[in-house]
Amino acid sequence: MVNKKLWAILPIAALAFGCQSNKSSDQKQTDRTVFLDVSGMDTTVHPGDNFFMYANGQWLKKTVIPPSESGWGSFYTLNDENLQKLHGILEKAAQSNSKKGSDQQKVGDFYTSGMDTITIERLGIKPIEDQLRKIDALKSIDELIAYSADGFKEGNGDLFSFYIAADERMSNKNAATFVQGGLNLPEASYYLDQDDKAKKIREAYTSYLTKLFTLAGQQPTAKVDAEFVLKIETAIAKSHISPVELRDPIKNYNKVAVATFQKQTPNLKWNDILGRLSIKTDTLLVQQPKFYVALNNLLKSESLDTWKLKLKADLLNSSAAALTKDFRNAKFELYGKTLQGQKEQKERWKLMVSTVDESLGEVIGKLFTDEYFKPEAKKRMLELVNNLEISYRDRIEKLDWMTPETKKRAIEKLQSFTKKIGYPDKWKDYSDVEINKDSYYANLQSASRHAYKEMIDKMGKPVDKTEWLMTTPTVNAYYNPPYNEIVFPAGILQFPFFDANADDAINYGAIGAVIGHEMTHGFDDQGRQYDKEGNLKDWWTPEDATKFTTKTNQVAALYDGFTLLDNQHVNGKLTLGENLADIGGLNIAFDAFKKTKQGQESTKIDGFTPDQRFFLSFAQVWRIKNSDERMSMRLKVDPHSPEEFRVNGPVYNMEAFYQAFQIPKTAKMYVAPEKRVAVW
């Protein structure tokens, strides 16, 4: 339901990953933490031929993706460390016998209820039986729409998707924003492509739905029912715009009066729908109107029985992870094995730790930061952010393609960034969430009711720009355009990204590049369209905008040429914003590093100069090995490039890299200076 726009650094569905420091035998003797994994490098590869493989080749050769994962490497292992920390917090809370209603009681009992698979098995399908009966009892399309709208309050809404957040042209005002929805596969091409791979995924999806309907007691008609659902979702998919089109903030900003929208979609009674959603407004933001026009038509052209099957399929799919083992196994076969290449399901405790974090994020986040994120780490991180801001300003002032007028506004925007580090200044209140040890599904519903009420309460109120859109233990970071903010949760502020004991080359190459990345999102092809107040407003001169577009087209073309697997190309337009952020972020981080004492020296550590350590630190942050299935999905829908190109793309367009490793013109990936791409 909630679909807030974030410019984040990490791949989709990889909400948190990382890597551990290494100690060799001689290093154990001196007790010196090694921040650069020399053993993971492949020095038989010349750094000018493939720097990603030079920095990570041996590690990639030796690493086996764990059977419960779709990939492995830096972010994954750091996420694993955070899960272990949260696990300890939750186990302690579960055994504390804390007072009813306390934070400890809520997170402890929520975790306990999810671990109680005996009770979950005993209950079977009972948690959703009432909802299934309500769907069966629907007698008209109007009743079906009303049921779908009512469900959002319990976390089971259907037919459409929406959220309440800042109006992107009036960033201090909240607005109801409706977006395309209705699909259970990752995006429309999975329904519409006619290659063998897409057909096999649709077959797997149909088998999955057949299994769900069978488990729900519809065995005689389960396969036919599943085919009806696939048919209607395929029709819905034809109305969806592509992942590339979704990146255009202007195209996706459509403000419309409710009365006007009602005329465009007469089968959707919007006054009734909004009333059921508790939304009071006379205007809506509709990001993808084509979807709602198609939905309006399909509600009339498809039978009520077909739509009821669609609602049942959505309910069973969204609930499967919280039901019996048979439901969980069925879901894993599709979403884990087929789509992501996992061989086994994750351990139950890991799934439950993640669920508690998703449901009661700031309760467990506070417990996490109290124990694992110290004030000195926050102070050091703020110093790094401020240092990069200075370097970014210097770079903007020196740009040879931008006019003074636009430079002035760019610097004003840069200096207006809100910097959020570690954790919120004020924690959210979950007093209305009721949690019991023996009712996992009911606990999920209680958390969903809280989240919905929290969101709906924003209507009619000024935007609270102190709000965080990620939980504290998350291994990620983001730039949020309407808030004009860069955010770094405590979860990512650990090695290999950040360590107070690491030398500057390591920190600037790792977290420094992340900081620069998020800053650059404020000036990528999307972020640049928002002003310093977070409003979608053009502040560029036409001349500068034209030059910017010329430069970004060159970046898109560069990444279009990268291929993986069976010659599948990176989509340069889909990944443009992230690629701009990677290139800009690394350049800014290097400039900031060169202002440090170590950056101005040449003393070697582990056999490498400070500049070399900077680039190697950057490359080893991105050492990730993906399953073929996961990578294939990412190439379709992920705005982030594969890790190899997140490293090689930026470095081979930086003169400092060529100097650091003395790259000759004969190197395989050498790019002549006049052909190198750079914007910021």
DRENBA-231419 format. One record per residue: x, y, z of N, C-alpha, C, O in turn; residue in one letter. Coordinates in steps of 0.2 Angstrom, whole numbers, plus 5000, padded with zeros to 4 digits. Example, Ala and Ser with C-alpha at 12.3 -4.5 7.8 and 13.67 -1.06 7.14 Angstrom:
<rs>
506649725039506249785039506649845039507149835042A 506449895035506849955036506450005039506750065040S 
</rs>
This chain:
<rs>
500449945000500050005000500450065000500350114996M 500950065005501350125005501950125000502250074999V 501950174996502450174990502850244990502750274985N 503150254995503550324996504150324991504550274991K 504350374988504850384984505550394988505550444992K 506050344987506650354991507150344985507150304981L 507750384986508350374982508850334986509250364990W 508750264986509250234991509850204987509850194981A 510250174991510950154988510850074986511350054982I 510450044989510449964988509949934984509449964982L 510149874981509649844976509049824979508949814986P 508449824975507849804978507849734981508249694979I 507449724986507349664990507949644994507949594997A 508449694993509049674997509149735003509549775003A 508649735007508549785011509049795016509049845020L 509549755016510049765021510649715020510449655021A 511249725019511749685018512449715020512449775022F 513049675021513749705023514249655023514149595022G 514849675026515349625027515849635033515849695036C 516149585035516449585042517249605041517549595035Q 517549635046518249645046518649575046518349525049S 519249575043519549515043520249515047520549575047N 520449465050521049465053521449405051521249345052K 522049415048522549355047522949335053522849365058S 523349285052523649255058524149305061524149315067S 524549345056525049395059524649455062524949485066D 524049465059523649525062523349515068523249555072Q 523249445069522949425076523449445081523349455087K 524049425079524649435084524749505086524849525092Q 524649555082524649625083523949655085523949715087T 523449615084522749635086522549695082522249745085D 522849705076522649755072522049735067522149695063R 521449775067520949755063521149775056521349825055T 521049725051521149735044520549765041520049725041V 520549825038519949855035519949835027519549855024F 520549815025520549795018520749725017521249695020L 520349685013520349615013520849595007520549585001D 521449595008521949585003521849515000521949494994V 521749465004521649395002521049384997521049334994S 520549434998520049424993520149454986519749444982G 520749484985520849514979521149464974521349404976M 521149474968521449434962521949474959521749514954D 522549474961523049514958523349494951523749524948T 523049434949523249414942522849454937522949454931T 522349484939521949534935522249604936522349624941V 522349634930522649704931522049754933521549744930H 522249804937521749844939521449884933520849914934P 521749894928521549924922521049884918520749914913G 521049824919520649774915519949764918519549754914D 519949754924519349744927519449754935519649714939N 519349814937519549834944519049794949519349784954F 518449784947518049744952518249684953518249654959F 518549644948518849584949519449584952519649544956M 519849634951520549644954520449654962520849624966Y 519949684964519849694971519449644974519549634980A 519049604970518649554974518649484970518349434973N 519149474966519049404962519149344966518749294965G 519649344970519749284974519149264979518949214979Q 518849324981518249314986517749284982517349244984W 517649314976517049284971517149214969516649174969L 517749194968517849124966517749074972517449024971K 517949094978517849054984517149054987516949004990K 516849104986516149114990515649074987515449074981T 515249044991514649004989514049034992514049054998V 513549054988512949084991512649034996512448984993I 512449055002512149005006511448985003511149025000P 511248925004510648905001509948945003509548944999P 510048975009509449015011509449095008509049135010S 509949105004510049175002510049174994510149124991E 509849234991509849244984510549274982510649284976S 510949294986511549324985511949324991511649304997G 512649344991513049344997513549394996513749414990W 513749425001514349475001514249525006513849515011G 514549585005514549635010513949655014513849645020S 513449675010512749695013512449635017512149645022F 512449585014512149525016512449505023512049495028Y 513049505024513349485030513249535036513149515042T 513249595034513149655039512449645041512249655047L 511949635036511249625038511249565043510849565048N 511549515042511549455046511849475053511549445058D 512349515054512549535060512049575064511949565070E 511649615060511149655063510549615066510249625071N 510449565062509949515064510049475070509649465074L 510749465070510949425077510849475083510649455088Q 511049535082510949585087510249595089510049595095K 509849605084509149605086508849545089508349545093L 509049485087508849425089508949425097508549405101H 509549445099509749445106509249485110509049475115G 509149545107508649595110507949565111507649575116I 507749535106507049505106507049445110506549435114L 507549405110507549345115507549365122507149335126E 507949415124507949445130507249475132506949465138K 506949515127506249535129505749485130505249495134A 505849435126505349375126505349345133504849315135A 505849345136505949305143505949355149506049335154Q 505749415147505749465153505149475157505149505162S 504549445155503949455158503849525160503649545165N 503949565155503849635156503049655156502649615154S 502949715159502249745160501849745153502149765148K 501249725154500849725148500849795145500649845149K 500949805139500949875135501549905135501649955131G 502049875138502749905138503049885131502849845128S 503549925129503949915123504249845123504249805118D 504549825129504849755130504349705129504449655125Q 503749715132503249665131502949655124502849595121Q 502949715120502649705113503149675109502949625105K 503749695109504249665104504349595106504449545102V 504449575112504549505115503949465113504049405111G 503349485114502749435113502649435106502449385103D 502749485102502649485094503149425092502949385088F 503749435094504249385091504049315094504049265090Y 503849305100503649245102503049215098503049155097T 502549255097501949225093502149205086501849155084S 502649235083502849215076503349155077503349115072G 503649145082504049075083503649025085503848965084M 503049035087502548975089502248945083501648955082D 502548905080502348875074501848825075501348805071T 501848795081501348745083500648775083500148745081I 500548835086499948865087499748885079499148885078T 500148915076500048935069499748875065499348885061I 500048815065499848755062499148735064498748715060E 499048745071498348725074497848765071497248745070R 497948825070497448875068497348865060496748885058L 497848845057497648835050497548895046497848945046G 496948895042496748945038496248995042495949045040I 496148975049495649015053495749085053495249125053K 496349115053496449185054496149225048495949285049P 496049195042495749225036495049205034494849225029I 494849155038494149125035493649175035493249175030E 493549225040493049275040493149315033492649335030D 493749335032493849375026493649335019493349365015Q 493749275019493649235013492849225013492549225007L 492549215018491749215018491449285016490949285012R 491749335018491549405016491649415008491149435005K 492149385005492249394998491749344995491449364990I 491649284997491049244994490449274994489949264990D 490249314999489649345000489449404996488949434996A 489949434993489949494989489449484983489449434980L 488949534982488449524978488449574972488049564967K 488949614972488949664966489649694966490049684971S 489849724961490449754960490549814965491049824968I 489949854966490049904971490249874978490649904982D 489949814980490049784986490849764986491149774991E 491049744981491749714980492249774981492749764984L 492049834978492549894979492449914986493049934989I 491949914989491849934996492249895001492549915005A 492249824999492649775003493349795003493749795008Y 493549804997494249814995494549874999495049875002S 494149934999494349995002494349985010494750005013A 493849955012493749945020494349905022494649915028D 494649855018495249815020495849855021496249825025G 495949915019496549945020496749965027497249965030F 496149975031496249985038496549925042496849935047K 496449865039496749805042497349775039497649725041E 497549815034498149795030497949745025498449715022G 497349735023497149695018496749725012496349695009N 496949795011496549825005496749794999497249764998G 496349814993496449784987496249824981496049884983D 496349804975496149834969496649894967496849904961L 496849934972497249994970497750004976497749964981F 498250054975498750064980498750144981498650184976S 498950164987498950234988499350244995499550194998F 499550304996499950325002499750405003499550434999Y 499950425009499850495011500550515012500950495017I 500750565009501450595009501450665007500950695004A 502050695007502050765004501850774997502050734993A 501450824996501350844989501950864986502250914988D 502150844980502850854977502850924974503450944973E 502350964974502351034971502251074977502251134977R 502051054983501951094989502151044995501751014998M 502851044996503150995000502950995007503150955011S 502651055009502451055016501751035018501451035023N 501451015012500750995013500650915011500850895006K 500250885015500150805014499650805009499150845009N 499650745005499150735000499050664999499550625000A 498450644997498350574995498550554988498350584984A 499050504988499350494981499150424979499250374983T 498850414974498650344971499050324966499250364961F 499250264966499750234961499450164958499050144961V 499850144953499650084950499750024954500250024958Q 499349974953499449914958499049854954499049854948G 498949804958498549744956498949684953498649644951G 499549694954500049634951500349604957500549634962L 500449534956500749494961501449474959501849454963N 501649484952502349474950502649544950502349594950L 503349544950503749604951503549664947503449714949P 503349654940503149714936502749684930502749624929E 502549724926502049704920502449664915502049624912A 503049674914503349634908503349554910503349514905S 503249534916503249464918502549434915502549374914Y 502149474914501449454912501449454904501149414901Y 501849504901501749524894502249494890502149484884L 502949484892503449464888503249384886502949354889D 503549374880503349304877503949264876503949214873Q 504549274879505149234879504949174884504549174888D 505449124883505349064887505349074895505049044899D 505849114897505949134904505249164907505049144912K 504949204903504349244906503849184906503449184911A 503749144901503249094901503349044907502849024910K 503949024908504048984914503849014921503548974925K 503949074921503849114927503049114928502749104934I 502649124923501949134923501649064925501149054928R 502049004922501748944924501848924931501448894934E 502448954934502548944941502048984945501848964950A 501949044943501449084946500749054946500349054951Y 500549024941499848984940499848924945499348914948T 500448894945500448834950500448854957500148824961S 500748914958500748944965499948954967499748944973Y 499648994963498949014964498548944965498048944969L 498648894961498248834961498348804968497848784971T 498948804970499148774977498748814982498448784987K 498748884982498448924987497648914987497348904992L 497348904981496648894981496448824983495948814987F 496948774982496848704985496848704992496448674996T 497348744995497448745002496848785006496648765011L 496548825002495948865004495248825003494748855005A 495348765001494748725000494348724993493748704993G 494748754988494448754981494748704977494848724971Q 494948644979495248604975494948584968495348584963Q 494348574968494048544961494148604956494248584950P 494148664957494248714952494848754953494948804949T 495348734957495848774959496248794953496448854952A 496448754948496848774942496448814938496748864935K 495848804936495448854932495448924935495448974932V 495348924942495248984946495949024945495949084944D 496448984945497149024945497249054938497549104937A 497049014933497049044926496649104925496849154921E 496049104928495649174928496049224931496049284929F 496349214937496749264940497349294936497449354935V 497649244933498249264928497949304923498249354921L 497349284920497049324914496949394916497049444913K 496649404922496449474924497049514926497049574925I 497549484929498149524930498549544924498849594924E 498449494919498849514913498449574910498849614907T 497849574910497449634908497649704911497749754909A 497749694918497949754922498649774920498849834920I 499049724919499749734917499849784911500349824910A 499349774906499349814900499249884902499449934897K 499049904907498949974909499450004913499550064914S 499949964915500549984919501050024915501150004909H 501350074917501950104914502550074916502550034922I 503050074913503650034914504050064920503950124922S 504550024922505050054928505350114925505550154930P 505550124919505950184917505450244917505650294920V 504850234915504350284915504150304922504050364924E 504150264927504050274934504550324937504450354942L 505150334934505650374936505550444934505950494936R 505050464930504950534928504450564933503850554932D 504650614937504250644942503750684939503150694942P 503850714933503350764930502750724927502250734928I 502950664924502450624921502050594926501450584925K 502350584932501950544937501650594942501350574948N 501650654941501250704945500650724941500650764936Y 500050704944499450724940498950734946498650694949N 498850804947498350824952497650824949497550854943K 497150794952496450794949495950804954495950784959V 495450844952494850854957494450784957494450754952A 494250764963493850704964493250704959493150654957V 492950754959492350754954492550744947492150704943A 493150774945493350754938493550684937493450654932T 493950654942494150594942493550544942493550484939F 493050564945492450524946492150514939491950454937Q 492150564935491850564928492350514923492150484919K 492950514925493450474921493450404923493550364919Q 493250384929493150314931492450304935492450294941T 491950304931491250304934491150244938490650244942P 491450184937491350124940491650124947491550084951N 492050174949492350184955492050244959492150294957L 491650224964491250284967491750314972491850294978K 492050364970492650394974492450424981492850424986W 491850454981491650484987491550434993491750434998N 491250374991491250314995491850284997492050275003D 492350274992492950244993493350284998493650265003I 493350354997493750395001493450405008493850405013L 492850395009492550395015492750335019492850335025G 492750275016492950215019493650215021493950185025R 494050255017494750255018494950315024495550315026L 494450345026494450405031494850465028495250495031S 494850475021495250525018494750585016494250565012I 494850645019494450695017494850745013495250775015K 494650745006494950785002494550794995494050754994T 494650854992494250864986494750854980494450864974D 495350844981495850834975496250774977496450754983T 496450734972496950684973497550684968497550724963L 498150654970498650654966498650574963498650534967L 498550574957498550504953499150494949499150524944V 499650464951500250454948500150424941500550444936Q 499750374940499750334934498950324932498650274934Q 498650374930497950374928497750324924497150294924P 498150304919498050244914497850184918497350144916K 498150164924497950114927497250114930496850064930F 497050174932496350184935495850184930495250154931Y 495950204924495450204919495350124917494850104915V 495950094916495950024915495549984920495149934918A 495649994926495349964932494549974931494149934932L 494350034930493650054929493350014924492749994925N 493650004918493449964913493349894914492849854912N 493849864917493949794919493349774924493149724924L 493249824929492749804934492049794930491649764933L 491949824924491349814921491349754916490849724915K 491949744913492049694908492149624910491949574907S 492449624916492549554919491949544924491649584927E 491849474925491249454929491449464937492049464939S 490949474941490949474948491349414951491749424955L 491149354948491549294951492249294949492649274953D 492449324944493149334942493549374947494049364949T 493249434948493549484953493549454960494049474964W 493049414962493049384968493649334969493949324974K 493849294963494449254963495049294964495549274967L 495049354961495649394961495749424968496349424971K 495249444972495249464979495449404983495849414988L 495249344982495449284986496149274985496549254990K 496349274979497149264977497549314981498049294983A 497349374980497749424984497749414991498349424994D 497249394994497149385001497649325003498049335008L 497549275000497949215001498749225000499149205004L 498849264995499549274994499849324999500449315002N 499449375001499749425006499749395013500149415017S 499349345014499349305021499749245021499949225027S 500049215016500349155016500949145020500949095024A 501349205021501949195025501749195033502149175037A 501149215034500849215041500449155043500249145049A 500349105038499949045039500348985040500948985042L 500048925038500348865040501048845035501148885031T 501348795037501948775033501848765026502248785021K 501248735024501048725017500948795013501248795008D 500648845016500648905013501348935012501448965007F 501748935018502348965017502848935012503148965008R 502748865012503148825007502948845000503348854995N 502348854999502048874992502348944990502548954984A 502348984994502549054993503249054991503549094987K 503649014995504349014994504548984988505049004984F 504148934985504348904979504348954973504748954969E 503849004973503849054968504349114970504749124965L 504249144975504549204977505349194979505749234977Y 505449134982506149124984506549084979507049114976G 506249024977506648984972506649014965507149024962K 505949024962505949034955506149104953506549114949T 505949154957506149224956506849244958507149294955L 507049214964507749244967508249184967508849204969Q 508049124966508649074966508849044973509349014973G 508449064978508549034984508448954984507948934981Q 508848914988508748844988508348824994508048774994K 508448864999508048845006507748915009507948965007E 507248905013506948955016507448985022507848945025Q 507449045024507849075029507549045036507049015036K 508049045041507849015047507249055050507249115049E 506849025053506249055056506349115060506049165060R 506849115064507049175069507249235065507049285067W 507549225059507749285055507149315052507149375052K 506649275050506049305047505649335052505349395051L 505649315058505249345063505649405066505249455068M 506249405066506649465068506449525063506349585065V 506549505057506349555051505649585052505549645051S 505149535053504449555054504349605060503949655059T 504649595065504549635071504849705069504549755071V 505449705066505749765064505249805059505249865059D 504949775054504549805049503849825053503649885051E 503649795058503049805061503049855067502649895068S 503549855071503649895077504349925076504749925081L 504549955071505149975069505550025074506150015076G 505150075076505550125081505550095088505950125092E 505150045090505250015096505849975097506249985101V 505949935092506549895092507149935090507749915092I 507049985086507550025084507850065090508450075090G 507450085094507750125100508150075105508650095107K 507950015105508249965109508949945106509449935109L 508949945099509549935095510049985096510649975097F 509850055095510350105096510550115103511150135104T 510150105108510350105115510950065116511450085120D 510950005113511549955114512049955109512649945111E 511949975103512449965098512650025094513150025089Y 512350085095512650145091512750205096512350225100F 513450215097513650265102513650335099513750345093K 513650385104513650455102514250475098514150515093P 514850445100515450465096515450445089515750475084E 515050385087514950365080514550415076514750435071A 514050445080513550495076513950555075513950585070K 514350575080514750635079515250635074515350675070K 515650575073516150565068515750565061516050585056R 515250535061514850525054514650595052514650615046M 514450645057514250705055514850745052514750785047L 515450735055516050765052516150745045516250795041E 516050685044516150665037515650695032515850715026L 515050695034514450725030514650795028514650825023V 514850835034515050905033515650915028515650965024N 516150875029516750875025516550865017516750895013N 516050815016515850805009515450865006515450875000L 515050895011514650945008515151005006514951035001E 515651015009516151065007516451045001516551094996I 516650985000516950964993516450964988516650984982S 515850954989515350954984515251024982515151044976Y 515251074987515151144985515751164980515651204975R 516351144982516951164978516851134971517051174966D 516551074970516551044964516051084960516151094954R 515451104963514951144959515251204957515151234951I 515651244961515851304959516351304953516451354950E 516651244953517151234947516951204941517251194936K 516251194941515951164935516051204929515951264929L 516251174923516451224917515851224913515851254908D 515251184914514751184910514051214913513551224909W 514151244919513551274922513651344923514151364925M 513051384922513051454923513051474930512851434934T 513351534932513351554939512651554942512551544948P 512151574938511451574941511251504944510951504949E 511351454940511151384942511551364947511351324952T 512251374947512751354952512451384959512451344964K 512251444959512051474965511451444968511451424974K 510951424964510451384967510551314969510351284973R 511051284965511251214967511651214974511451174978A 512051264975512351274981511851284987511951254992I 511351324985510851344990510451274992510351264998E 510351234987510051174989510451124993510251094998K 511051124991511551074994511651095002511551055006L 511651165003511751185010511051185014511051195020Q 510551165010509851155014509751085015509151075018S 510151045014510050975015509950965023510250985027F 509450925025509350905032509750835032509750795028T 510150835037510550775038510350735044510350755050K 510150675043509850625048510350575049510550535044K 510650565055511150515056510950465062510850495067I 510950405061510850355066510150335068509950285067G 509750385071509150375073508750435074509050495074Y 508050435075507650495075507750525082507950495087P 507650595082507650635088507050615092507150625099D 506550595089505950585093505650515091505550505085K 505550475095505350405094504550405093504150435097W 504250365089503550355088503250315093503550285097K 502550335094502150305100501750245097501350255092D 501850185100501450125098500950105103500850045103Y 500750155107500350135113499650095110499350065114S 499450115104498850085102498950015099498449985097D 499549985099499649925096499549865102499949875107V 499149825101499049765106499349705103499149675098E 499849675107500149615106500049565111500149575117I 499949505108499849445113500249385110500449385104N 500549345115500949285113500649235109501049205105K 500049225109499749165105499349185099498849145097D 499449245096499049265090499449305085499349365085S 499849275082500349305077499949345072500149405071Y 499449315069499049345063498749415066498749465063Y 498449405072498149465075498649515077498449575076A 499249495079499749545080499949585074500049645074N 499949545068500149585062499549635060499749685058L 498949615061498349655060498449715064498249775062Q 498549705071498549765075499149815073499049875073S 499749795071500249835069500049865062500249925061A 499649835058499449865052498949915053498949975050S 498449905058497949965060498350025062498150075061R 498850015066499250065069499550105063499550165063H 499950065058500250105053499750145048499950195046A 499150115047498650145043498450205047498350265043Y 498250205053498050265057498550315057498450375056K 499150295058499750345058499750385051499850445051E 499650345046499750375039499150425038499150475035M 498550395039497950435038497850495042497650555040I 498150495048498150555052498550615049498550665052D 498950595044499350655041498950695037499150755036K 498350675035497950715030497750775034497450775039M 497750835030497550895033498050925038497950985040G 498650895039499150925043499750935039499850905034K 500150985042500850995039501250935039501250895043P 501750935034502150875033502650875039502950925041V 502750825042503250815048503850795045503950735044D 504350835044504950815040505450795045506050775043K 505250775051505750745056505650665055506050625058T 505150645052504950575051505450535047505750565042E 505650475049506150435046505750385042505150355044W 505950365036505550325031505950255031505750215027L 506450245035506750175036506850165044506950215048M 506850105046506950085053507750095054508150085050T 507850105061508550115063509050065061509650075059T 508849995062509349945061509449925053509849885052P 509149965049509149945042509849965039510150015040T 510149915035510749935032510649965025510649925020V 510550025025510350065019510450135020510650155026N 510250175015510250255016509850275011509750245006A 509650345011509150365006509250445006509350475010Y 509050465000508850534999508150544997507850504993Y 507750585001507050595000506950664997507050715001N 506750674990506650734987506250784991506450844992P 505550774992505150824995505450845002505250905004P 505850805006506150835012506750865011507050895015Y 507050855005507750875003508250855009508550895012N 508250785010508650765016509050705014508850665009E 509550695017509950635017509950595023510050625029I 509850525023509750495029510150425030510250395025V 510450415035510950365036510750325043511050345048F 510350275043510150235049510750205052511350195049P 510750195058511250165062511450095059512050075060A 511050065056511149995054511749995049512049945048G 511850045045512350045040512950075042513550075039I 512950105048513550145050514050095054514150105060L 514150045051514649995054515049965048514949985042Q 515649935050516049905045515749855040515349815043F 515749855034516349895030516149965028516649995025P 515649995030515450055028515750115032516050165029F 515850095038516050145043516350115049516050065052F 516950145051517250115058517650175060518050195057D 517550195066517850245069518650235070519050285070A 518850165070519550155070519850145064520450135064N 519450145058519750135052520150205050519950255052A 520650195045520950255043520550295038520050265035D 520650355036520250395032520150365025519550375022D 520650335022520550305016519950255015519650255011A 519950215021519450165021518750195022518250185018I 518650245027518050275028517750315022517250315021N 518250355019518050395014517850355008517450375004Y 518250305006518050255001517450225002517050204997G 517250205008516650165009516050215011515650235007A 515950235017515450275019515450345016514950375014I 516050375014516150435011515750435004515450475002G 515850375000515550364994514850364994514450384990A 514550335000513850325001513550395003513050415000V 513950435007513650505008513650545002513150575000I 514150544998514150574991513650554987513350594983G 513550484987512950454983512350484984511950504980H 512150484991511550514993511450594991510950614989E 512050624992512050694991511850704983511450754981M 512150664979512150674972511450654969511250684964T 511050614973510350604971509950664971509450674968H 510150714975509850784975509950814969509550864967G 510350794965510550824958510650774952510950794947F 510350714953510250674948509750694943509450744944D 509550654938509050674933508350674936507950714933D 508250644942507550654945507650714951507250754951Q 508150704955508250744961508350814959508150864962G 508650834953508750904951508150934949508151004949R 507550904949506950934947506650964953506050994953Q 506850954959506650974965507051034968507651024968Y 506751084971507151144973507351134980507251074983D 507651184983507951174990507351164995507551135001K 506751174994506151164999505851094998505451085001E 506151064993505850994991505250994986504850944986G 505151054983504551054978504851044971505351054969N 504351004968504450984961504451054957503851074955L 504951084955504951154953505651164949506151154951K 505551184943506151194938506551264941506351314940D 507151244943507651304945508251314941508751344942W 508251274935508851274930508651324925508151334923W 509251354922509151394916509051344910509351284911T 508751364905508651314899509351284896509451234895P 509851334896510451314894510751264898511051214895E 510751274905511051224909510651154909511051104909D 510051154908509651094908509851054902509850994902A 509951094896510151054890510751024891510850964888T 511251064894511951034894511950974899512250924898K 511550974904511450924909511150854906511450804906F 510650864902510350814898510850774893510850714893T 511250814890511750794885512250744889512450694887T 512450774895512950734899512650664902512950614902K 512050674904511650614907511550564901511550504903T 511450584895511350534890511950494888511850434887N 512550524889513150494889513250434894513450384893Q 513050454900513050404906512550344904512750294905V 511950364902511550304900511750264895511750204895A 512050294890512350254884512950204887513050154885A 513350234891513950194894513650134897513850074896L 513150144902512850084905512450034901512449974903Y 512150064896511850014891512249964888512049914886D 512949984888513349934885513649884889513949834887G 513449884896513649834900513149774900512549784900F 513449714900513049654900513249594905513849594907T 512749554907512849504911512449444909512049444904L 512649384912512249324911512249304903512749304900L 511649294900511649274893511549334889511049344885D 512049384890512049444886511449484887511249524883N 511249484894510749534896511049604897511549604901Q 510749654894511049724895510749754901510149744903H 511249794904510949844909510549894906510749914900V 510049914909509549974906509850034908509750054914N 510150074904510550134906510050194908510150234912G 509450194905508950234907508650224914508450264918K 508450154915508250134922508750154927508450174933L 509350134926509850144931510150214931510650224935T 509950264927510350324927510450364933510950384934L 509850364937509950404943510450374948510850414951G 510450314949510950274953511650284950512150294954E 511750274944512350284941512650354942513250354943N 512250404941512450474942512650474949513150514951L 512350444954512450454961513150414962513550444967A 513250354959513850324960514450364958514950364961D 514450384952514950424949515150484953515650504955I 514550524954514650584958514850574965515350614967G 514550524968514750514975515450494976515750514981G 515750454971516450434972516950494971517450494975L 516750534966517150594965517150644971517750664973N 516650654974516550694979516950674985517250704989I 516850604987517150574992517950574992518250584996A 518150564985518850574984519150644986519650654989F 518850694983519050764984519050774992519550804994D 518550754996518550765003519150725006519450755011A 519250665004519750625007520450665006520850655010F 520550695000521150724998521350785003521850815003K 520850805006520850865011521150835018521250875022K 521150775019521350745026522050735026522450745021T 522350725032523050725032523350655029523850665025K 522950605029523150545026523150555018523550525015Q 522650585016522550595009523050635006523150635000G 523450675010523950715007524650685008525150715006Q 524650625011525250585012525350525007524850515003E 525850485007525950425003526150365007526350315004S 526050365013526250305017525750245016525150255016T 526150195014525750135013525550095019525850095024K 524950065018524650015023524449955019524149955014I 524649895022524549835018524749835011524549795007D 525249875010525649875003525249924998525449924993G 524749965001524450004996524450074998524450095004F 524550124994524550194995523850214998523350174997T 523750275001523150295003522650304997522050284998P 522850324992522350334986522150264984521550254982D 522550214983522350144982521950114987521450084985Q 522050124993521550104998520850134998520350094999R 520850194996520250224995519850194990519250174991F 520150174984519750144979519550074980519050044978F 520050034983519949964985519349964990518949914990L 519350004995518850005000518150014997517649984998S 518150064992517450074988517250004985516749984985F 517749974981517649914977517449854982516949814980A 517749854988517549794992516849804996516649754998Q 516649864996515949874999515449844994514949814997V 515649834988515149814983515249744981515049724975W 515649704985515749634983515149594985515149574991R 514749574980514149534981514149484975514249504970I 513949424977513849374972513049364972512749344977K 512749364966512049354965511849294962512249264958N 511349264964511049204960510849234953510749294952S 510849184948510649204941509949234941509749284937D 509549194945508849214945508749284948508349324945E 509049304953509049364956509249424951508949474951R 509849404948510149454944509749474938509649524936M 509449414935508949424930508349474931508149514927S 508049464938507549504940507749574941507449624939M 508349584944508649654945508749684938508549744938R 508949654933509049684927508449714924508449764920L 507849684926507249704923506949764927506649814925K 506949764934506649804938507049854943506749894946V 507649834944508049874949508349934946508749934941D 508249994949508650054946509350054948509750104946P 509650004952510350004953510649954948510449904947H 511249974946511649934941511949874945512049874951S 512049814942512449764945513049784949513349834946P 513349754954513849784958514549794954514849844955E 514649744949515249754945515249824942515849854941E 514749844939514649904936514649964940514750024938F 514349954946514350004951515050024953515250084955R 515549984952516249994954516550014947516850074947V 516549974942516949994936516650054932517050094930N 516050064932515750124929516050194932516350234928G 516050204938516350264941517150264940517450314938P 517450214942518250214943518550234936519050274936V 518250204931518650214924518450274921518650294915Y 518050314924517950384922518250434927518050494927N 518750414931519050464936519750464935520150414935M 520050524933520750524932521150504938521750474938E 520950524944521250504950521350424951521850404954A 520950384948521050314948521550294944521950254946F 521650324938522150304933522850324936523350284935Y 522850374940523450394943523650354949524250334950Q 523150334953523250294959523550224957524050194960A 523350194951523550124950524050124943524150074940F 524150184941524650194935524350154929524650114926Q 523750164927523350124922523650154915523650214914I 523950104911524150124905523550124900523050104901P 523750154894523250164889523050094886522550094882K 523450044886523349984884522849944888522749884886T 522749964894522249924898521549914895521349954891A 521249854896520649834893520049884894519649894889K 520049914900519449964901519750034901519350074904M 520250054898520550114898520050164894519850144888Y 519850214897519450264893519850334892520050354897V 519850354886520250414885519950474888519350474889A 520350524891520050574895519450614892518950634895P 519550624885518950664882518350624881517850654880E 518350554882517750514882517450494889516950464889K 517750514894517550504901516950534902516850594901R 516450504906515850534908515850564915516150534919V 515550624916515550654922515050704922514950744917A 514650714927514150774928514350814934514450874933V 514350784939514550824946515250814948515450844953W 
</rs>
